Amino acid sequence: MSLLRSLNVVSVAAMLLAGTASDTAIAQTMEVCKNQYPCGRCAVYDNNGNDLAGFTRDHKLELMTTGGKVDKLSGSEWGYLLMRTVEVPSVSNRWDTKGALNHTASIRAALVMHKTMTGAEATWWARECNRDRGPIVQLRVKNVPEMTFPEERHQQVMSNLLSKKFTLVEYIDTFNARDFDFMLKSYMAVKAGVIEKSDYGDLINYYNGFLSKFSYIDDPVLSKMSFVTFFEGGSKTRYVGYFNIVNSKLSGRLERVNIEYARDRDFVVDKTFSELTGTTVYVYGDDSFGLDKTIIKYGKDEDLKLRRRTTSVTTKFNDER
């Protein structure tokens, strides 16, 4: 085979491979899920009680009791949300089955109630194609039966929380943190039942103190920082709260801490610190529940810059360099 012919064969093969790769990339880019939207009616009132109507009915007392407590104890400076996640059928957008419900390709829907100063309101949303990062959608549903609390657009509910210093989100099963990272100002999420009923007042006071250590949150200086907080309530229940700066806001979680054995220390520290995104981590609180040595070791292993702050330190996190 001549050199020229060999080169031509190689060139054609390269062109074919490039064309195949290009076609694949185009196909992936143009790929659209076949069940893009949730069934709005199902999310609101027609999903065998696993819908907004059922949620507001079954958890009205929980919302009003806990939400009212948070509002009162915080002097109306904190907001309160109660939420759960349900599966609703998707709606086909295929030309031949357009509008048909698909129960096998379900979409997760967030059902949310907000305790307002004078009552409560409810909302819901989902992510297109059931993708965690898909566009948020809330479809309008007509002829909705009367519900326990009025349904509002999720934008309106979140707008009503803009004046709050902080928002406590209690979730019953699971939640998508990206939803609240996008919608809310600074907040903390906790699974329902984790906080002892007698600890809400102490918790609010403690985290108000923590929040006072920031001059303001929307500060580029804070962007590479994360925070781990240790709090013990009046019930003697221990909690660890951890926060990242997301979209120039505090995005936090709260969990109980139960340390009985040496291996529990590794578990708590590994689980907590694995969720952090900052390269500088502030350990905040007067008692870290015997975890100091484990935290220091973790920081060295992961090349983290650790800084310790007790509640009496008045220096603002914004002033640190």
PyMOL commands that set and color helices and strands:
alter all, ss='L'
color gray80, all
select helices_A, chain A and resi 3-30+40-44+52-58+60-73+128-130+154-159+177-183+197-211+220-222+262-273+292-301+317-319
alter helices_A, ss='H'
color red, helices_A
select strands_A, chain A and resi 37-38+78-91+101-115+120-127+136-137+166-171+187-191+225-232+238-246+249-256+280-284+305-309
alter strands_A, ss='S'
color yellow, strands_A
deselect
rebuild
show_as cartoon
